[in-house]
Amino acid sequence: MPQRSVPTARQLRLGTELRRLRERAGLTSTEAGRLLGTNQTAISNIEASRFGVSAERLRALARNYSCGDEALIAALIDMAVERKRGWWEEYRETLAAGLLDLAELEHHAMELRSAYIAHMPGLLQTIDHAREIFRQAVPPLTPPDVEHHVSHRVKRQAILYRDKPTPYTAIVHEAALRMRFGGPDVARGQLQHILDMSEHAHIKVLVIPFEAGSFPGSGPSILYATGPVPQLDTVQLDTEHGSELLDAPAQLERYRIVLDRMEAVALTEPKSRDLIQSIIRSLKGK
């Protein structure tokens, strides 16, 4: 297979999981290469995602690593043999790699959970709201770049509208609901949109009211993407320095607990909708 110039986050994750399987088996890369009939360099290249790996070779690696988890092996094979380029690749020359990784992560997730304190969930943003967000970027974006970012964000939302939409839970703090990005009209439109989306069976919007007080997870925005098997779950964090992907088992467990506790302090779905409605009413006439 030809060498990859820039592996995607999904390709890198495949290499990481193969390295973890090897390490659990107590094998060095040299030993793993010998068992596969190759050398240490080939194993290192596969684990670093510099080269792809065939389904046949992946199954051989799993046997050599004494991995009998057929669900995990099947999921890894799906990752390995995937050749179709995603729609996000058209943005590779214009947007940061982290935004492309996020779109790829969302596209392949079995389920999504997110938590936002000061912003609306990207998957539930209106065009007007998103445009205002990107107009406030630092350093400033040119008008064409703003539109590139907006179109990318809107295309990400397609996972909520496809034939088998991705189940999505969005935990949103009341602070985010009361932000008036773009003024009252844009804010009203955004709140009505999130209210309308919450009526879909596969979308759950839970609001944490100011009255809830302190709670865990009040830092950066959190996105938890459920993989085809638990080992392939991923957490994405929005930080000031860009997008960060986490996949270590301890990190995944930590963020599952954080999101569970945030859901526990949030209002129920009906009460969340009632609060959103009350904020919409407060904006009328302004």
C-alpha positions as a Markdown table, in Angstrom:
| # | Residue | x | y | z |
|---|---|---|---|---|
| 1 | Met | 0.0 | 0.0 | 0.0 |
| 2 | Pro | 1.3 | 3.5 | -0.7 |
| 3 | Gln | 2.5 | 5.6 | 2.2 |
| 4 | Arg | 0.0 | 8.1 | 3.6 |
| 5 | Ser | 1.1 | 11.7 | 3.7 |
| 6 | Val | -1.4 | 12.8 | 6.4 |
| 7 | Pro | -3.3 | 10.0 | 8.2 |
| 8 | Thr | -6.8 | 10.9 | 9.4 |
| 9 | Ala | -7.8 | 10.7 | 13.0 |
| 10 | Arg | -9.7 | 7.5 | 12.3 |
| 11 | Gln | -6.6 | 5.9 | 10.6 |
| 12 | Leu | -4.5 | 7.0 | 13.6 |
| 13 | Arg | -7.0 | 5.4 | 16.0 |
| 14 | Leu | -6.7 | 2.1 | 14.1 |
| 15 | Gly | -3.0 | 2.1 | 14.5 |
| 16 | Thr | -3.3 | 3.0 | 18.2 |
| 17 | Glu | -5.7 | 0.1 | 18.8 |
| 18 | Leu | -3.4 | -2.4 | 17.1 |
| 19 | Arg | -0.5 | -1.2 | 19.3 |
| 20 | Arg | -2.6 | -1.6 | 22.4 |
| 21 | Leu | -3.5 | -5.2 | 21.4 |
| 22 | Arg | 0.2 | -5.9 | 20.8 |
| 23 | Glu | 1.2 | -4.4 | 24.2 |
| 24 | Arg | -1.5 | -6.4 | 26.0 |
| 25 | Ala | -0.1 | -9.5 | 24.4 |
| 26 | Gly | 3.3 | -8.6 | 25.9 |
| 27 | Leu | 5.0 | -8.6 | 22.5 |
| 28 | Thr | 7.6 | -6.2 | 21.1 |
| 29 | Ser | 7.2 | -4.8 | 17.6 |
| 30 | Thr | 10.1 | -7.0 | 16.6 |
| 31 | Glu | 8.4 | -10.1 | 17.9 |
| 32 | Ala | 5.1 | -9.1 | 16.3 |
| 33 | Gly | 6.8 | -8.6 | 13.0 |
| 34 | Arg | 8.4 | -12.0 | 13.2 |
| 35 | Leu | 5.1 | -13.7 | 13.9 |
| 36 | Leu | 3.6 | -11.9 | 10.9 |
| 37 | Gly | 6.4 | -12.9 | 8.6 |
| 38 | Thr | 7.7 | -9.4 | 8.3 |
| 39 | Asn | 9.9 | -7.1 | 10.4 |
| 40 | Gln | 9.7 | -4.5 | 13.1 |
| 41 | Thr | 9.6 | -1.6 | 10.6 |
| 42 | Ala | 6.4 | -2.9 | 9.0 |
| 43 | Ile | 4.7 | -3.2 | 12.4 |
| 44 | Ser | 5.8 | 0.3 | 13.4 |
| 45 | Asn | 4.5 | 1.7 | 10.1 |
| 46 | Ile | 1.1 | 0.1 | 10.6 |
| 47 | Glu | 0.8 | 1.3 | 14.2 |
| 48 | Ala | 1.9 | 4.8 | 13.1 |
| 49 | Ser | -0.7 | 4.7 | 10.3 |
| 50 | Arg | 1.9 | 5.5 | 7.7 |
| 51 | Phe | 0.7 | 2.5 | 5.8 |
| 52 | Gly | -2.7 | 0.8 | 5.7 |
| 53 | Val | -3.4 | -2.8 | 6.7 |
| 54 | Ser | -5.5 | -5.4 | 4.8 |
| 55 | Ala | -8.4 | -7.3 | 6.5 |
| 56 | Glu | -6.4 | -10.6 | 6.1 |
| 57 | Arg | -3.3 | -9.1 | 7.8 |
| 58 | Leu | -5.4 | -7.5 | 10.5 |
| 59 | Arg | -7.0 | -10.9 | 11.4 |
| 60 | Ala | -3.5 | -12.4 | 11.5 |
| 61 | Leu | -2.4 | -9.7 | 13.9 |
| 62 | Ala | -5.4 | -10.4 | 16.1 |
| 63 | Arg | -4.6 | -14.1 | 16.2 |
| 64 | Asn | -1.0 | -13.4 | 17.0 |
| 65 | Tyr | -2.1 | -11.1 | 19.8 |
| 66 | Ser | -4.5 | -13.7 | 21.2 |
| 67 | Cys | -7.5 | -11.3 | 20.6 |
| 68 | Gly | -10.7 | -13.3 | 20.5 |
| 69 | Asp | -13.0 | -10.3 | 20.6 |
| 70 | Glu | -14.8 | -10.7 | 17.3 |
| 71 | Ala | -16.8 | -7.5 | 17.6 |
| 72 | Leu | -13.7 | -5.5 | 18.1 |
| 73 | Ile | -11.9 | -7.3 | 15.2 |
| 74 | Ala | -14.8 | -6.6 | 12.9 |
| 75 | Ala | -14.9 | -3.0 | 13.8 |
| 76 | Leu | -11.2 | -2.6 | 13.2 |
| 77 | Ile | -11.5 | -4.3 | 9.8 |
| 78 | Asp | -14.2 | -1.8 | 8.9 |
| 79 | Met | -11.8 | 1.0 | 9.8 |
| 80 | Ala | -9.0 | -0.7 | 7.8 |
| 81 | Val | -10.8 | -1.4 | 4.6 |
| 82 | Glu | -12.7 | 1.8 | 4.3 |
| 83 | Arg | -11.6 | 3.6 | 1.2 |
| 84 | Lys | -14.3 | 6.1 | 0.4 |
| 85 | Arg | -13.4 | 9.7 | 1.0 |
| 86 | Gly | -15.8 | 11.6 | 3.3 |
| 87 | Trp | -17.4 | 14.9 | 2.3 |
| 88 | Trp | -15.2 | 16.7 | 4.8 |
| 89 | Glu | -12.1 | 16.0 | 2.6 |
| 90 | Glu | -13.1 | 18.8 | 0.3 |
| 91 | Tyr | -12.3 | 21.2 | 3.2 |
| 92 | Arg | -8.8 | 19.8 | 3.8 |
| 93 | Glu | -7.0 | 22.8 | 2.1 |
| 94 | Thr | -9.2 | 25.4 | 3.8 |
| 95 | Leu | -10.0 | 24.3 | 7.3 |
| 96 | Ala | -7.9 | 23.1 | 10.3 |
| 97 | Ala | -7.4 | 19.4 | 10.5 |
| 98 | Gly | -9.2 | 19.2 | 13.8 |
| 99 | Leu | -12.5 | 20.3 | 12.2 |
| 100 | Leu | -12.2 | 17.5 | 9.6 |
| 101 | Asp | -11.4 | 15.0 | 12.4 |
| 102 | Leu | -14.5 | 16.1 | 14.2 |
| 103 | Ala | -16.7 | 15.7 | 11.2 |
| 104 | Glu | -15.2 | 12.2 | 10.6 |
| 105 | Leu | -15.8 | 11.2 | 14.2 |
| 106 | Glu | -19.4 | 12.4 | 14.2 |
| 107 | His | -20.1 | 10.7 | 10.9 |
| 108 | His | -19.0 | 7.2 | 12.1 |
| 109 | Ala | -20.4 | 7.4 | 15.7 |
| 110 | Met | -23.1 | 5.1 | 16.8 |
| 111 | Glu | -24.3 | 7.7 | 19.3 |
| 112 | Leu | -23.3 | 11.2 | 20.4 |
| 113 | Arg | -23.5 | 12.9 | 23.8 |
| 114 | Ser | -22.3 | 16.5 | 24.2 |
| 115 | Ala | -22.1 | 19.2 | 26.9 |
| 116 | Tyr | -21.9 | 22.9 | 26.4 |
| 117 | Ile | -21.7 | 25.7 | 28.9 |
| 118 | Ala | -21.3 | 28.9 | 27.0 |
| 119 | His | -22.1 | 27.9 | 23.4 |
| 120 | Met | -24.9 | 26.2 | 21.5 |
| 121 | Pro | -24.1 | 22.7 | 20.2 |
| 122 | Gly | -22.6 | 22.9 | 16.8 |
| 123 | Leu | -24.9 | 20.2 | 15.5 |
| 124 | Leu | -27.9 | 22.3 | 16.5 |
| 125 | Gln | -26.8 | 25.7 | 15.4 |
| 126 | Thr | -28.6 | 27.8 | 12.8 |
| 127 | Ile | -26.7 | 29.3 | 9.9 |
| 128 | Asp | -27.1 | 32.8 | 11.3 |
| 129 | His | -25.9 | 31.8 | 14.7 |
| 130 | Ala | -22.9 | 29.9 | 13.3 |
| 131 | Arg | -22.0 | 32.8 | 11.0 |
| 132 | Glu | -21.9 | 35.2 | 14.0 |
| 133 | Ile | -19.7 | 32.7 | 16.0 |
| 134 | Phe | -17.2 | 32.6 | 13.2 |
| 135 | Arg | -17.2 | 36.3 | 12.7 |
| 136 | Gln | -15.9 | 36.6 | 16.2 |
| 137 | Ala | -13.0 | 34.2 | 15.6 |
| 138 | Val | -9.5 | 35.2 | 16.8 |
| 139 | Pro | -7.5 | 35.8 | 14.6 |
| 140 | Pro | -10.3 | 37.2 | 12.4 |
| 141 | Leu | -11.5 | 35.2 | 9.4 |
| 142 | Thr | -12.0 | 36.7 | 6.0 |
| 143 | Pro | -15.7 | 36.7 | 4.8 |
| 144 | Pro | -15.0 | 33.7 | 2.4 |
| 145 | Asp | -13.4 | 31.8 | 5.3 |
| 146 | Val | -16.4 | 32.5 | 7.5 |
| 147 | Glu | -18.6 | 31.0 | 4.8 |
| 148 | His | -16.3 | 27.9 | 4.5 |
| 149 | His | -16.6 | 27.4 | 8.2 |
| 150 | Val | -20.4 | 27.8 | 8.2 |
| 151 | Ser | -20.9 | 25.4 | 5.3 |
| 152 | His | -18.8 | 22.8 | 7.0 |
| 153 | Arg | -20.8 | 23.1 | 10.2 |
| 154 | Val | -24.1 | 22.8 | 8.4 |
| 155 | Lys | -22.9 | 19.7 | 6.5 |
| 156 | Arg | -21.9 | 18.1 | 9.8 |
| 157 | Gln | -25.6 | 18.3 | 10.9 |
| 158 | Ala | -26.6 | 15.9 | 8.1 |
| 159 | Ile | -26.0 | 13.0 | 10.5 |
| 160 | Leu | -29.2 | 14.1 | 12.3 |
| 161 | Tyr | -31.3 | 14.0 | 9.2 |
| 162 | Arg | -30.2 | 10.8 | 7.3 |
| 163 | Asp | -32.3 | 7.7 | 7.0 |
| 164 | Lys | -30.8 | 6.2 | 10.2 |
| 165 | Pro | -30.0 | 9.4 | 12.2 |
| 166 | Thr | -27.4 | 9.3 | 14.9 |
| 167 | Pro | -29.0 | 9.4 | 18.4 |
| 168 | Tyr | -27.9 | 12.6 | 20.0 |
| 169 | Thr | -28.0 | 13.9 | 23.6 |
| 170 | Ala | -27.1 | 17.6 | 24.0 |
| 171 | Ile | -26.6 | 19.0 | 27.6 |
| 172 | Val | -26.7 | 22.8 | 27.5 |
| 173 | His | -26.3 | 25.2 | 30.3 |
| 174 | Glu | -28.8 | 28.0 | 30.7 |
| 175 | Ala | -25.9 | 30.4 | 30.2 |
| 176 | Ala | -25.5 | 29.3 | 26.6 |
| 177 | Leu | -29.3 | 29.7 | 26.0 |
| 178 | Arg | -29.2 | 33.3 | 27.2 |
| 179 | Met | -26.2 | 34.4 | 25.0 |
| 180 | Arg | -27.5 | 36.8 | 22.3 |
| 181 | Phe | -25.1 | 36.1 | 19.5 |
| 182 | Gly | -26.2 | 38.3 | 16.6 |
| 183 | Gly | -28.8 | 40.1 | 18.6 |
| 184 | Pro | -32.4 | 39.2 | 19.7 |
| 185 | Asp | -33.6 | 38.1 | 16.3 |
| 186 | Val | -30.8 | 35.6 | 15.7 |
| 187 | Ala | -31.0 | 34.4 | 19.3 |
| 188 | Arg | -34.8 | 33.8 | 19.0 |
| 189 | Gly | -34.3 | 31.9 | 15.8 |
| 190 | Gln | -31.5 | 29.8 | 17.4 |
| 191 | Leu | -33.6 | 29.0 | 20.4 |
| 192 | Gln | -36.7 | 28.1 | 18.4 |
| 193 | His | -34.5 | 25.8 | 16.2 |
| 194 | Ile | -33.1 | 23.9 | 19.2 |
| 195 | Leu | -36.6 | 23.6 | 20.6 |
| 196 | Asp | -37.9 | 22.2 | 17.4 |
| 197 | Met | -35.0 | 19.8 | 17.1 |
| 198 | Ser | -35.6 | 18.5 | 20.6 |
| 199 | Glu | -39.0 | 17.2 | 19.5 |
| 200 | His | -37.3 | 14.6 | 17.3 |
| 201 | Ala | -37.2 | 11.1 | 18.9 |
| 202 | His | -33.5 | 10.7 | 18.3 |
| 203 | Ile | -32.5 | 14.1 | 19.8 |
| 204 | Lys | -32.5 | 14.8 | 23.5 |
| 205 | Val | -31.9 | 18.3 | 24.8 |
| 206 | Leu | -31.3 | 18.7 | 28.5 |
| 207 | Val | -30.8 | 22.1 | 30.1 |
| 208 | Ile | -28.8 | 22.7 | 33.3 |
| 209 | Pro | -30.4 | 25.7 | 35.0 |
| 210 | Phe | -28.5 | 28.4 | 36.9 |
| 211 | Glu | -30.2 | 27.0 | 40.0 |
| 212 | Ala | -28.3 | 23.7 | 39.7 |
| 213 | Gly | -25.3 | 25.4 | 41.2 |
| 214 | Ser | -21.9 | 23.6 | 40.9 |
| 215 | Phe | -21.4 | 20.5 | 38.8 |
| 216 | Pro | -18.6 | 18.6 | 37.1 |
| 217 | Gly | -17.6 | 19.3 | 33.5 |
| 218 | Ser | -18.0 | 23.1 | 33.6 |
| 219 | Gly | -14.8 | 23.6 | 31.5 |
| 220 | Pro | -14.4 | 23.0 | 27.8 |
| 221 | Ser | -17.2 | 21.7 | 25.6 |
| 222 | Ile | -17.3 | 17.9 | 25.6 |
| 223 | Leu | -18.4 | 15.5 | 22.8 |
| 224 | Tyr | -18.6 | 11.8 | 23.6 |
| 225 | Ala | -18.8 | 9.6 | 20.4 |
| 226 | Thr | -19.8 | 6.0 | 21.0 |
| 227 | Gly | -18.0 | 3.6 | 18.7 |
| 228 | Pro | -19.2 | 0.2 | 17.3 |
| 229 | Val | -17.6 | -1.3 | 20.4 |
| 230 | Pro | -16.8 | 0.4 | 23.7 |
| 231 | Gln | -13.1 | 0.2 | 23.1 |
| 232 | Leu | -13.5 | 2.5 | 20.1 |
| 233 | Asp | -15.4 | 5.3 | 21.9 |
| 234 | Thr | -13.8 | 8.7 | 21.6 |
| 235 | Val | -14.0 | 12.0 | 23.5 |
| 236 | Gln | -13.5 | 15.3 | 21.7 |
| 237 | Leu | -12.8 | 18.5 | 23.7 |
| 238 | Asp | -13.0 | 22.0 | 22.3 |
| 239 | Thr | -10.2 | 24.1 | 23.7 |
| 240 | Glu | -8.7 | 27.5 | 22.9 |
| 241 | His | -5.7 | 25.8 | 21.2 |
| 242 | Gly | -8.0 | 23.6 | 19.0 |
| 243 | Ser | -9.8 | 20.2 | 19.0 |
| 244 | Glu | -8.4 | 17.4 | 21.2 |
| 245 | Leu | -9.3 | 13.8 | 20.9 |
| 246 | Leu | -9.0 | 11.4 | 23.8 |
| 247 | Asp | -9.3 | 7.6 | 23.7 |
| 248 | Ala | -7.4 | 6.1 | 26.7 |
| 249 | Pro | -9.8 | 3.8 | 28.7 |
| 250 | Ala | -9.3 | 5.8 | 31.9 |
| 251 | Gln | -10.2 | 9.1 | 30.0 |
| 252 | Leu | -13.3 | 7.5 | 28.5 |
| 253 | Glu | -14.5 | 6.3 | 31.8 |
| 254 | Arg | -13.9 | 9.7 | 33.4 |
| 255 | Tyr | -16.0 | 11.5 | 30.8 |
| 256 | Arg | -18.8 | 9.0 | 30.9 |
| 257 | Ile | -19.0 | 9.7 | 34.6 |
| 258 | Val | -18.9 | 13.5 | 34.0 |
| 259 | Leu | -21.7 | 13.4 | 31.4 |
| 260 | Asp | -23.8 | 11.1 | 33.6 |
| 261 | Arg | -23.5 | 13.6 | 36.5 |
| 262 | Met | -24.3 | 16.5 | 34.3 |
| 263 | Glu | -27.4 | 14.8 | 33.0 |
| 264 | Ala | -28.3 | 14.1 | 36.6 |
| 265 | Val | -28.4 | 17.8 | 37.5 |
| 266 | Ala | -30.1 | 18.9 | 34.3 |
| 267 | Leu | -33.8 | 19.4 | 33.9 |
| 268 | Thr | -36.0 | 16.7 | 32.4 |
| 269 | Glu | -36.7 | 17.0 | 28.6 |
| 270 | Pro | -40.1 | 18.6 | 29.1 |
| 271 | Lys | -38.8 | 21.1 | 31.7 |
| 272 | Ser | -35.9 | 21.9 | 29.5 |
| 273 | Arg | -38.2 | 22.7 | 26.7 |
| 274 | Asp | -40.3 | 24.9 | 29.1 |
| 275 | Leu | -37.2 | 26.9 | 30.0 |
| 276 | Ile | -36.2 | 27.4 | 26.4 |
| 277 | Gln | -39.7 | 28.6 | 25.6 |
| 278 | Ser | -39.6 | 31.1 | 28.5 |
| 279 | Ile | -36.3 | 32.5 | 27.2 |
| 280 | Ile | -37.8 | 32.9 | 23.7 |
| 281 | Arg | -40.8 | 34.8 | 25.2 |
| 282 | Ser | -38.4 | 37.1 | 27.1 |
| 283 | Leu | -36.7 | 38.0 | 23.8 |
| 284 | Lys | -40.0 | 39.0 | 22.0 |
| 285 | Gly | -40.2 | 42.6 | 21.2 |
| 286 | Lys | -36.5 | 43.2 | 21.8 |
